[in-house]
């Protein structure tokens, strides 16, 4: 019986976090940097996580379960009133 193989090209471009989020580099940050502002180039250094709309495609290419970056964020509210 054949095994499901993950897409090797995708594996070289992403990292999976412990919680299952897909972490990747941003586009347009490597070449032709002279006309880009420093703020823009610094923003490329921040971690970029896969959007929820891309997760089904990525999960199919990896044959693995992935979660959205926005799904792991929780908002805590204090319900105590003084």
C-alpha positions as CSV (number, residue, x, y, z in Angstrom):
1,X,0.0,0.0,0.0
2,X,1.5,3.4,-1.0
3,X,2.2,6.0,1.7
4,X,1.2,9.6,1.6
5,X,4.3,11.8,1.1
6,X,4.4,15.4,2.1
7,X,5.3,18.0,-0.5
8,X,9.1,18.5,-0.1
9,X,9.1,22.0,-1.6
10,X,6.6,23.2,0.9
11,X,8.5,21.5,3.8
12,X,11.6,23.6,2.9
13,X,9.6,26.9,3.1
14,X,7.6,26.5,6.3
15,X,8.0,25.4,9.9
16,X,5.3,23.8,12.1
17,X,5.0,25.2,15.6
18,X,4.3,23.0,18.6
19,X,0.6,24.0,18.5
20,X,0.3,23.1,14.8
21,X,0.4,26.6,13.3
22,X,2.3,27.0,10.0
23,X,5.1,29.6,10.2
24,X,6.6,31.0,7.1
25,X,8.8,33.8,5.7
26,X,7.3,36.8,4.0
27,X,7.4,37.5,0.3
28,X,9.3,40.5,-1.3
29,X,11.9,40.8,1.4
30,X,15.0,39.4,-0.3
31,X,15.7,41.3,-3.5
32,X,15.3,44.9,-4.7
33,X,15.3,46.4,-1.3
34,X,16.7,49.8,-2.1
35,X,13.3,51.4,-2.8
36,X,11.6,49.8,0.2
37,X,11.4,51.7,3.5
38,X,13.2,50.5,6.6
39,X,9.9,50.1,8.4
40,X,8.7,47.7,5.6
41,X,11.9,45.7,5.7
42,X,11.8,45.4,9.5
43,X,8.2,44.2,9.2
44,X,9.4,41.3,7.0
45,X,11.4,40.0,9.9
46,X,8.4,39.4,12.1
47,X,7.0,35.9,12.0
48,X,4.2,35.3,9.5
49,X,1.6,32.6,10.0
50,X,-0.5,30.9,7.4
51,X,-4.0,32.4,6.9
52,X,-7.0,30.4,7.7
53,X,-8.1,30.3,4.1
54,X,-4.8,28.5,3.1
55,X,-4.9,25.8,5.8
56,X,-7.0,23.3,3.8
57,X,-4.5,23.4,0.9
58,X,-1.5,23.3,3.1
59,X,-2.9,20.4,5.1
60,X,-3.5,18.5,1.9
61,X,0.0,19.0,0.7
62,X,1.5,18.0,4.1
63,X,-0.9,15.2,4.9
64,X,-0.9,16.6,8.4
65,X,-3.3,18.5,10.7
66,X,-2.7,22.2,10.9
67,X,-4.4,25.0,12.9
68,X,-5.0,28.6,12.2
69,X,-2.9,31.3,13.9
70,X,-6.0,33.3,14.8
71,X,-7.7,30.2,16.4
72,X,-5.1,29.9,19.1
73,X,-5.5,33.5,20.3
74,X,-7.9,33.8,23.2
75,X,-9.4,36.9,24.7
76,X,-9.7,36.9,28.4
77,X,-12.2,39.2,30.1
78,X,-12.4,39.9,33.8
79,X,-15.9,39.3,35.0
80,X,-15.4,40.7,38.4
81,X,-17.1,44.0,39.1
82,X,-16.4,46.2,42.0
